[in-house]
Amino acid sequence: MTAMNIGTSILACVGIAIGMSSAVAANDPAAYPAKPIHIIVPTVPGVPPDVVARMLAERLQSSMRQAVVIENRPGAIGTIGLAAVAHAAGDGYTIGMLAMPFVVAPALIKIPYDLERDFEPVTLVSRAYTMLVVRSDSPMQSVADLVERARAQPGAVTFSSPGNGTPPHLAAALLQQETATTMLHVPYRGPAALTALLGGDVDFTIGSPYVIWPHVKSGKLHVLATTAPRRLPDYPDVPTFAELGYPAVQITDWQGVVAPKGTPAAIITRVRSELATILATEEVKRELEARGLEAANSSSDEFGKLIASELRKWGTVARKAGMKAD
């Protein structure tokens, strides 16, 4: 063998060794993260799961000293993006955003994964609550008024929502089930649900205080109750449904992080710890609050139990209400 051939062989061996070393490092939990991390968001940009993911990604990139890439894969009630997470390698380099509306999907459509078996829960990261509002000139100035009219005239009371299976639709369905009433659902696209109420096309809607409150302050809308489990600090005069005699009428629009099944526990713990540190900062809390969200934190086990309980609760509500996918 010539000196040139020997040299070429040595270089080839070195290249193979380096490649193998990089591959081992990328798959070694102790060396994590050794390459970019991808966060799959099952929505379009600009909505809460995406906003929260981008806020976290920016800070994860700094704290973990590795690129963090956001991939938006919307469609089919989040199932397109979540399927990509479920089918990714369980090595910590693909994680995903799970939001409360997506746990309703199994009750509405056939999904290509199992939310309890195909994911590793990482942590809950944020939550938001909703309020039921009517126009200020509405004859229904209390929840009691609304329920009384709905009982007296089944189907006469109308409400708008951003679409079938969304948190406002689920909250209104739960209210009907708890009060044994029938109301007419009128689905719209996104913010058009609030526009419909302001325009007098429906009797009430349920939505985020962040969006609703400017119209309350202007005198156009009147708040009847919040679906939160407690009075909201920023809106201390708004009663909960529980206070008004309907303790089961609660809904939390939450966001959390999940990983593919089989992702090493050490990596789950590392990501959860980094996120907990980020979410505890006053800067992040303020940024979330400015968007009508509240920073949250949980252990992986706690988040897994939340997913399981929400699957059952909202699946039951959706099926009982006869909900269909848009």
C-alpha positions, 0 to 999 in steps of 0.5 A: 500500500502506498503512503498516499493510500495509507494516509487516505485510509487513516483519514477515512477511519478518523472521519468514521470515528468522529461521525460515530462519536457525534452520533453517540453524543447525540443519543447520550442523555448525559451529553444532552443536548448535542444538537438542535431541539425541535418544538412541534406546535400543532397550531398556526402562529400567533395563538396561545400554544405558539406564543408560549412555545416561542417564549420558552424556546428563546430562553431554552436556547440560551439556558441549554446552549443549543438551537431550539427550532419551532415547527408549526404543524397545524390541522385536524384539532392538533392531531397532525402536529401531535402525530409527528411528535408521537412518531419521532425518536424518543431522544429528546430532540423532538418535543411538542406543545399539548393544549387543552383543546387537543384532548377533545380530539379523540371524542370528535375524530379518529386520531393516529396516536394515544395521548396516554400511551404514546407520549411522555408528559414533561410539564404544564407551562401555562393556563388561562381562564374564561368568562361568560359575557352578555351585552350590557343591554341584555335582559339577562343580567345574571346567570340565574336570568340566563338559566331561567330563560333557557329553561322556559324557552329551550333553544331560544338562548344563543351563544357563539364560540370560535368553533366546535370543540373549542374551550368556549363551546365546551364550557357552554355545553357543560353549563347546559348539562349542569343546568338541564337546559338547551341552548343554540350554539352558533360557531364562528371563526376565531374573533368573529365569535365576539363580534357576533355578540357585540353585533347582537347576533347571539345572546352570550359568548364565553371568552378570555378576559384578555379579549373581553375586558376592554369591551366591559370597560367601555360599557358594551358588555356585562360579565356574568361569571368566570369558569375559573376555579377561583376568583381571578386576582385581576377581576375580583368582582367577577363571581365563579360559577361555583359561587353561583351554585354550579361547582362543576362548571369550570374550564381551564385552557392550559398548555403543556410540553410532551415528548415521544414515548421512551424519551429517557427520564434524565432528559425529561427531568432536564427539560422540565427543570429548565422550563420550571426555572424559566417560568419562575422568572418575573419577566416571563410571568409578566409576558404571559400575563400581558397575553392573558395567560398565567405561568404554571408548573407541575411535575411530569406525573402531575401533568400526566394525571391532568391529561388523563382526567381532562381526556375523560372529562371533556370526552364525556362532555363532547359526546354527551353534547353530540359535538362534531368536528368542524 
